[in-house]
């Protein structure tokens, strides 16, 4: 397998060695999350490693923050006696490893995760039964099971199956480059057309429907990256699956 890209972050999503925009090496705490997701968007890592060895029971929150905005696999590094390992997995971690971490084992684990994620069928983006009940963004609400997009005024529009799948792909990967190849693979699998034009046509129709509900400026929620693909630039709020709701409930209970 070829070289992989890994981003390592702490529980506050700060990245060791990263600097702020001024280049003075000092990161403003309020901007750490923004900086983290900028790095994900720019470098498109294969895996995120969260170092939770010094976690003050906020590790679950860190995992949930990443999972809400990205589908990138997460590997957690924690202490041997960490009581929250199960919760980390419920919140969305692909693997938990105890410190001190054997570098060879970490590399083997990362490569296996990458292999599994790249070999997963397109339907895994939205598992049967539905990853999301509803998805909210920019004042709009998507009901994926009904192929329905509803605006703040209550007006709605029906999506075709292809439009629904493409929008689900975007909201599952906000702020991350979605290549035309990845979108076509999600839509068509092995039957994908040889031309990217089919994807572009669907995205154009989707932009018009979004703009019809939220105004002309909303079509820019789907940003074109020239010759590469698209980036969905909106904060996304999803109705989480049952296991993730359980993890969130435990986090809130501990914080109370």
TADA-V408773 format. One record per residue. N is the residue number from 0. RES is the residue in three letters. D_LAST is the distance of its C-alpha to the last C-alpha in Angstrom with 2 decimals. Layout:
n=N res=RES d_last=D_LAST
n=N res=RES d_last=D_LAST
This chain:
n=0 res=UNK d_last=45.66
n=1 res=UNK d_last=45.64
n=2 res=UNK d_last=43.45
n=3 res=UNK d_last=39.74
n=4 res=UNK d_last=37.35
n=5 res=UNK d_last=34.03
n=6 res=UNK d_last=31.31
n=7 res=UNK d_last=29.21
n=8 res=UNK d_last=25.91
n=9 res=UNK d_last=23.06
n=10 res=UNK d_last=19.33
n=11 res=UNK d_last=19.41
n=12 res=UNK d_last=22.39
n=13 res=UNK d_last=24.87
n=14 res=UNK d_last=28.20
n=15 res=UNK d_last=30.13
n=16 res=UNK d_last=33.39
n=17 res=UNK d_last=32.57
n=18 res=UNK d_last=33.51
n=19 res=UNK d_last=32.80
n=20 res=UNK d_last=35.36
n=21 res=UNK d_last=37.25
n=22 res=UNK d_last=38.00
n=23 res=UNK d_last=37.17
n=24 res=UNK d_last=34.80
n=25 res=UNK d_last=31.78
n=26 res=UNK d_last=28.89
n=27 res=UNK d_last=26.83
n=28 res=UNK d_last=23.09
n=29 res=UNK d_last=22.54
n=30 res=UNK d_last=25.36
n=31 res=UNK d_last=24.41
n=32 res=UNK d_last=23.14
n=33 res=UNK d_last=26.27
n=34 res=UNK d_last=28.45
n=35 res=UNK d_last=27.09
n=36 res=UNK d_last=27.86
n=37 res=UNK d_last=31.17
n=38 res=UNK d_last=32.11
n=39 res=UNK d_last=31.37
n=40 res=UNK d_last=33.46
n=41 res=UNK d_last=36.30
n=42 res=UNK d_last=36.62
n=43 res=UNK d_last=35.65
n=44 res=UNK d_last=34.52
n=45 res=UNK d_last=34.92
n=46 res=UNK d_last=31.74
n=47 res=UNK d_last=28.63
n=48 res=UNK d_last=27.77
n=49 res=UNK d_last=24.22
n=50 res=UNK d_last=24.28
n=51 res=UNK d_last=20.98
n=52 res=UNK d_last=22.57
n=53 res=UNK d_last=20.57
n=54 res=UNK d_last=17.29
n=55 res=UNK d_last=14.16
n=56 res=UNK d_last=12.27
n=57 res=UNK d_last=12.75
n=58 res=UNK d_last=15.92
n=59 res=UNK d_last=14.80
n=60 res=UNK d_last=13.98
n=61 res=UNK d_last=17.46
n=62 res=UNK d_last=19.15
n=63 res=UNK d_last=17.84
n=64 res=UNK d_last=19.01
n=65 res=UNK d_last=22.38
n=66 res=UNK d_last=22.71
n=67 res=UNK d_last=22.16
n=68 res=UNK d_last=25.05
n=69 res=UNK d_last=27.30
n=70 res=UNK d_last=28.78
n=71 res=UNK d_last=29.73
n=72 res=UNK d_last=29.12
n=73 res=UNK d_last=26.47
n=74 res=UNK d_last=27.17
n=75 res=UNK d_last=24.43
n=76 res=UNK d_last=25.60
n=77 res=UNK d_last=23.41
n=78 res=UNK d_last=24.09
n=79 res=UNK d_last=25.84
n=80 res=UNK d_last=23.11
n=81 res=UNK d_last=20.16
n=82 res=UNK d_last=18.16
n=83 res=UNK d_last=16.87
n=84 res=UNK d_last=20.40
n=85 res=UNK d_last=20.25
n=86 res=UNK d_last=17.10
n=87 res=UNK d_last=18.98
n=88 res=UNK d_last=21.87
n=89 res=UNK d_last=19.99
n=90 res=UNK d_last=18.59
n=91 res=UNK d_last=22.23
n=92 res=UNK d_last=23.65
n=93 res=UNK d_last=27.32
n=94 res=UNK d_last=27.58
n=95 res=UNK d_last=25.84
n=96 res=UNK d_last=28.14
n=97 res=UNK d_last=27.86
n=98 res=UNK d_last=28.91
n=99 res=UNK d_last=31.58
n=100 res=UNK d_last=32.59
n=101 res=UNK d_last=36.22
n=102 res=UNK d_last=37.34
n=103 res=UNK d_last=39.79
n=104 res=UNK d_last=37.23
n=105 res=UNK d_last=34.81
n=106 res=UNK d_last=37.72
n=107 res=UNK d_last=38.73
n=108 res=UNK d_last=35.23
n=109 res=UNK d_last=35.04
n=110 res=UNK d_last=38.54
n=111 res=UNK d_last=37.80
n=112 res=UNK d_last=34.76
n=113 res=UNK d_last=36.95
n=114 res=UNK d_last=39.75
n=115 res=UNK d_last=37.64
n=116 res=UNK d_last=35.99
n=117 res=UNK d_last=39.42
n=118 res=UNK d_last=41.03
n=119 res=UNK d_last=38.59
n=120 res=UNK d_last=40.25
n=121 res=UNK d_last=39.58
n=122 res=UNK d_last=37.91
n=123 res=UNK d_last=35.00
n=124 res=UNK d_last=33.67
n=125 res=UNK d_last=32.72
n=126 res=UNK d_last=32.99
n=127 res=UNK d_last=34.74
n=128 res=UNK d_last=32.42
n=129 res=UNK d_last=30.72
n=130 res=UNK d_last=28.03
n=131 res=UNK d_last=26.91
n=132 res=UNK d_last=27.13
n=133 res=UNK d_last=27.01
n=134 res=UNK d_last=26.93
n=135 res=UNK d_last=26.44
n=136 res=UNK d_last=28.02
n=137 res=UNK d_last=29.85
n=138 res=UNK d_last=29.55
n=139 res=UNK d_last=31.01
n=140 res=UNK d_last=29.76
n=141 res=UNK d_last=31.44
n=142 res=UNK d_last=31.91
n=143 res=UNK d_last=33.33
n=144 res=UNK d_last=34.47
n=145 res=UNK d_last=36.59
n=146 res=UNK d_last=37.76
n=147 res=UNK d_last=36.61
n=148 res=UNK d_last=35.37
n=149 res=UNK d_last=34.29
n=150 res=UNK d_last=34.26
n=151 res=UNK d_last=32.31
n=152 res=UNK d_last=35.30
n=153 res=UNK d_last=35.28
n=154 res=UNK d_last=38.32
n=155 res=UNK d_last=38.33
n=156 res=UNK d_last=40.48
n=157 res=UNK d_last=41.25
n=158 res=UNK d_last=41.04
n=159 res=UNK d_last=43.52
n=160 res=UNK d_last=42.30
n=161 res=UNK d_last=43.01
n=162 res=UNK d_last=41.18
n=163 res=UNK d_last=38.14
n=164 res=UNK d_last=38.14
n=165 res=UNK d_last=38.63
n=166 res=UNK d_last=35.79
n=167 res=UNK d_last=33.50
n=168 res=UNK d_last=34.69
n=169 res=UNK d_last=33.85
n=170 res=UNK d_last=30.31
n=171 res=UNK d_last=29.65
n=172 res=UNK d_last=30.86
n=173 res=UNK d_last=30.01
n=174 res=UNK d_last=31.27
n=175 res=UNK d_last=33.25
n=176 res=UNK d_last=37.02
n=177 res=UNK d_last=38.10
n=178 res=UNK d_last=41.72
n=179 res=UNK d_last=44.31
n=180 res=UNK d_last=45.00
n=181 res=UNK d_last=41.41
n=182 res=UNK d_last=41.35
n=183 res=UNK d_last=44.77
n=184 res=UNK d_last=43.77
n=185 res=UNK d_last=40.76
n=186 res=UNK d_last=43.08
n=187 res=UNK d_last=46.23
n=188 res=UNK d_last=45.71
n=189 res=UNK d_last=49.15
n=190 res=UNK d_last=50.83
n=191 res=UNK d_last=49.67
n=192 res=UNK d_last=52.40
n=193 res=UNK d_last=54.07
n=194 res=UNK d_last=53.47
n=195 res=UNK d_last=50.24
n=196 res=UNK d_last=51.57
n=197 res=UNK d_last=49.94
n=198 res=UNK d_last=46.45
n=199 res=UNK d_last=47.38
n=200 res=UNK d_last=48.67
n=201 res=UNK d_last=45.47
n=202 res=UNK d_last=43.35
n=203 res=UNK d_last=45.76
n=204 res=UNK d_last=45.45
n=205 res=UNK d_last=41.65
n=206 res=UNK d_last=41.63
n=207 res=UNK d_last=43.90
n=208 res=UNK d_last=41.76
n=209 res=UNK d_last=38.60
n=210 res=UNK d_last=40.63
n=211 res=UNK d_last=42.04
n=212 res=UNK d_last=38.60
n=213 res=UNK d_last=36.92
n=214 res=UNK d_last=39.99
n=215 res=UNK d_last=42.30
n=216 res=UNK d_last=39.90
n=217 res=UNK d_last=37.53
n=218 res=UNK d_last=40.12
n=219 res=UNK d_last=39.24
n=220 res=UNK d_last=35.85
n=221 res=UNK d_last=37.97
n=222 res=UNK d_last=39.50
n=223 res=UNK d_last=42.67
n=224 res=UNK d_last=43.08
n=225 res=UNK d_last=46.87
n=226 res=UNK d_last=48.38
n=227 res=UNK d_last=45.03
n=228 res=UNK d_last=42.92
n=229 res=UNK d_last=40.04
n=230 res=UNK d_last=36.59
n=231 res=UNK d_last=34.13
n=232 res=UNK d_last=32.62
n=233 res=UNK d_last=29.69
n=234 res=UNK d_last=25.92
n=235 res=UNK d_last=25.25
n=236 res=UNK d_last=22.47
n=237 res=UNK d_last=22.96
n=238 res=UNK d_last=22.03
n=239 res=UNK d_last=20.94
n=240 res=UNK d_last=22.63
n=241 res=UNK d_last=21.07
n=242 res=UNK d_last=20.32
n=243 res=UNK d_last=18.52
n=244 res=UNK d_last=16.42
n=245 res=UNK d_last=15.47
n=246 res=UNK d_last=14.44
n=247 res=UNK d_last=12.36
n=248 res=UNK d_last=10.58
n=249 res=UNK d_last=9.94
n=250 res=UNK d_last=8.76
n=251 res=UNK d_last=6.14
n=252 res=UNK d_last=5.25
n=253 res=UNK d_last=5.57
n=254 res=UNK d_last=3.83
n=255 res=UNK d_last=0.00
